[in-house]
Amino acid sequence: MISRRVSALESYKTETSSARVKLSSNELSIELPQWFQRRIAEEVSKIPFNRYPDPESKLLKEAIAKRFGLKEENLLLGNGSDELIYYLSIAVEEFNRGVLYPVPTFSMYGISAQILGRDRVEVKLKEDFDIDLEECLRLVEEKKPALAYFAYPNNPTGNCFNEESIKAVRDRGVFTVIDEAYFQYSGKSWVEEALSRRDTVVLRTLSKIGMAGLRVGFMVAEEGIVKELNKMRLPFNITYPSQVIARLMLTEFYEFVEQAVKTTIQERDRLYKELSSMEGIRVYPSEANFILFKSSLMPADILHKRLLEKGVLIRNFSYMIPDCLRVSVGLNWENDALLEALQAVLKEA
Ligand SMILES: *Cc1c(COP(=O)(O)O)cnc(C)c1O
């Protein structure tokens, strides 16, 4: 009854254990101020919940366009960028051609390909977590993948890949998706390319800048591509509350977001420095709102468990990269709590 494609899947893994300090999902740690929560309540109370929302999310699209200096016709909105990843994996070429992405990376690229029965062309990142271009080009030649995903910066490694390597893959005729979920933390973007070419699109999201609860992502692409993908979009994919609240965030509230991002970047750089000076820890540079590090004194599984016992939840990535864990940048006191717990745990080793 259920296809083998689907029964072979595993449910999406995320760590849900409750902890005093939760630094596992790359959310923005800074909470919305009270006055903004009240503004939201006020606007939400006006929503006619018996009615469908605007299927085109016109007002929200307008707010996104204005905020990021884009045009509405270059935008497609999704229930999180996850939904847009599905759409792209469905829409680009035929399913007998594969999907290429470097590993380790964000899991949705592989999951969506697997659900569709598309070949997953995985290319292991080099030691420095940059793209192995030679191997990429060899696999492009051999497997002829239809599309490629590059998270920029990459999750969980935190770095931005070499631009020329991405272009070299794309210029072999591979439709290229640049996932800029952490754009606000890196300041680097492919939007110009996406607007001027038919083989490059950019994904963005509000999830990592304070609105993970809303599920709003968007694609920036050339108008013709937006038109085609819009045909397959589920009609009311952005809920009424999401349209209203996301618009508020972008119009009345964005200064707060920018300040919160700035604070997070400062905390990231502090956390990086502190972790670098710890014995038994090798830390990797990050252009996102999380940091990957390797534990050499203690197996990652044990370290992860000990930290949780001390009330600090981070993400164990050792199943993907030996001995590696990823920590999201938290509030000042949360990062201190992590550092303190880490110090205490490593002392036992
Ligand atoms: C978190 C993350 C996303 C998820 O975005 P949503 O808009 O919440 O679906 C997409 N891509 C990368 C690389 C991420 O880390």
The ligand as an SDF file (V2000), in Angstrom:
LIG
                    3D

 15 15  0  0  0  0  0  0  0  0999 V2000
   16.9410   25.8780    9.0910 C   0  0  0  0  0  0  0  0  0  0  0  0
   17.2370   25.7160    7.6500 C   0  0  0  0  0  0  0  0  0  0  0  0
   16.2120   25.7530    6.7100 C   0  0  0  0  0  0  0  0  0  0  0  0
   14.7840   25.6790    7.1640 C   0  0  0  0  0  0  0  0  0  0  0  0
   14.0740   26.7260    6.8040 O   0  0  0  0  0  0  0  0  0  0  0  0
   12.5070   26.8020    7.1210 P   0  0  0  0  0  0  0  0  0  0  0  0
   12.2020   28.0800    6.4400 O   0  0  0  0  0  0  0  0  0  0  0  0
   12.3410   26.8430    8.5980 O   0  0  0  0  0  0  0  0  0  0  0  0
   11.8320   25.6380    6.4840 O   0  0  0  0  0  0  0  0  0  0  0  0
   16.5460   25.6950    5.3730 C   0  0  0  0  0  0  0  0  0  0  0  0
   17.8250   25.5580    4.9810 N   0  0  0  0  0  0  0  0  0  0  0  0
   18.8360   25.4900    5.8500 C   0  0  0  0  0  0  0  0  0  0  0  0
   20.2260   25.3260    5.3860 C   0  0  0  0  0  0  0  0  0  0  0  0
   18.5630   25.5510    7.2230 C   0  0  0  0  0  0  0  0  0  0  0  0
   19.5610   25.4220    8.1040 O   0  0  0  0  0  0  0  0  0  0  0  0
  1  2  1  0
  2  3  1  0
  2 14  2  0
  3  4  1  0
  3 10  2  0
  4  5  1  0
  5  6  1  0
  6  7  2  0
  6  8  1  0
  6  9  1  0
 10 11  1  0
 11 12  2  0
 12 13  1  0
 12 14  1  0
 14 15  1  0
M  END
$$$$
